[in-house]
């Protein structure tokens, strides 16, 4: 149990600016180099395309690139990554509201409706933020961080 807690504590936090040394605005090559891992996913056909990539070494984390630059980092699928305020997957919507008491924008979930919702906190309005997606049990199931692409409901689709 102690080893699991230490491993989780050693993980970098996800922030509106990035995850560890991975920073919003980096190219795919820069992200792969910083991670020391190969990015897998759809090939980037042009600088205007949007693609989402994963690195097998970092399960539960995926990276969105638009116009060749990293715009969003998402965590899900049982990731133990948290925000600097300690909010991670499985947290309640109330926990998110307590961690981000001022400036949190709440909206009904596009597919699930209420009580599922999107809780969005901007550090720089529409430029840098973090978005928490909650499920019908009001538990965080996905966290997105980055630029205004955090509001895209279906990622690149």
N, C-alpha and C positions, 0 to 999 in steps of 0.2 A: 504494500500500500504506500509506504513512504517513497519507494522508488518511482511509483506512478506519479505521485505529487511532485517530486523533484523533476521528473521528465516534463510534466506539464508546465512547471514554473520556468523551465529552460527554453520553452518555445517563445519565439518573438510574438509580440502583440500585433494584431491587425489594426491599422490606423487609416485615416483618410488619405495619408501620404504614402502608404505602402505596408509591407510586411517584412520586418527585418531589413536586410540590405536591398530588397526588391522595392523599387520606387515607382510610383505612378509617373508615366512619361517615358519610361525606358523602352527600348526596342526589344523584340523577341530575342535577338542574339545577346543583348545585355542581360536580360532576365535569366536566360539559360546559363550564362557565364557566372552570374552571381549565385545561382542555385547550385551550380556544379552538376547540372542535370539536363537531359534532353527534354525538350517540350514536345508533347505529342498532341495531335488533333488535326483538324482540317488545315490544309496548306493555305498560306496567304496568297491569293491570286493577284492582288494589286494593293497599292498603298491605301486605297479607299475602302477596301474590304474590312469586314469585322470577323474576327475568329476568336474562338475560345480554346485555350490550351491547358493541358495538365502536365505534371511531371510525376511519373510513377513513384518516385522517392518521397513525394509529399502528398499522400492520399487525403482526400477531402478538401483540397485547395485547387481552385482553377483560376485562370488568368484570361482576361478579355483584352484583346488588342483591336484598336480602331485606327485606321490610317497609319498603320505600322507602329503605333505607340500603345503601351499599357495604359488602359483607362480604368480598369476595375479588377479587384481581387475579391474572390468569393470563397467562403468556407461553408462546408456542409458535411454530410455523410460521416458524422461522429468525430469530426475534428475536435481537438482539445485546445485550439487556438482561441484566445479571448482578446477583447479590446483592452486598452490600458485601464479602463474602469472595471475590469473583471467580468464583463458580460460575454458569455459564450453560448454555444448551442445548448438547448435545454432550459435556459433561463426563462422565467415567466415574463410576460408583457409588463407586469407590475415591477419586476426587477429592472427592466430596461428603463421604465419611467423614473424609478428611483435613482438610477445611475446617470440619467440624462434629464434632470428635472426642468431645465429651461431650454426652450427652442425645439423640442421634439415635435415633429409633425406626424400625426396618426391618420392613416387612410385604410379603408376596408381592403382586404386582400382581393385582387382582381378575379381570381378563380374560385376561391373558397368563400368569399364574403365574410361578414362578421360572425363570430368573434375573431376570426383570423384577420390579421392586419399587417400593414407595413408601418414601421416606426422609423422615421428618418431624422437624423441629426446632422446638420451642416456646420462645419467649422468655418467655411467660407461659402456663403449661399450659392447654390447651383454650380460650385466649382470643386469643393472638397467636402466629403461627408461619409457617413456610415449609415447603412440601412439594415434593419432587422426585419426578417420575414417571420411571422408567427403562424402557427397552424391553428386548427379548430380548437385545440386544447389551450391556446394562448401561450404556447411554448416556442422559443426561437428555434427555427429549423435551418435557416440560412442567414449569413451575414455577408453583405457586400460593402466594400470600401473603395473609394476613389473619387472620380469626377462625377458629372451629372449622369453618366451611364449607370450609376447605381439605381436609377429609377426605371431602367429598361426592364419590363416585366419578363420578357422571354429571351433575355440576353441578346445575342446577335440576330435572332430571328425577326 
